[in-house]
Amino acid sequence: MGGEVSRLPNRFPVGTRYVIEGRAGHICLRYLEFPDGRKVELPADLAARTKARSAAARRRSGRGPRRKKS
């Protein structure tokens, strides 16, 4: 399967499939399958990955606690 995805496009070609595989009620594999046969793996727990990424972005952009100017 393909490498990790950092950003996905807003639109996909007609025929693209979003596949979710699970066992015992837990998602174990998610991927996009394009009409030409390519597969792109997606993280199994997108919510946890999104929270971690947004926290890291806040730290990089300096949006932490405000400091008083002297």
ZIRACOR-V599565 format. One record per run of one state. SS is the DSSP state (alpha for helix, beta for strand, coil for the rest). FROM is the first residue (numbers start at 1). LEN is the number of residues. If there is no record, write none. Layout:
BEGIN
ss: {SS & SS}
from: {FROM & FROM}
len: {LEN & LEN}
END
This chain:
BEGIN
ss: {coil & beta & coil & beta & coil & beta & coil & alpha & coil}
from: {1 & 17 & 24 & 26 & 34 & 39 & 43 & 46 & 62}
len: {16 & 7 & 2 & 8 & 5 & 4 & 3 & 16 & 9}
END
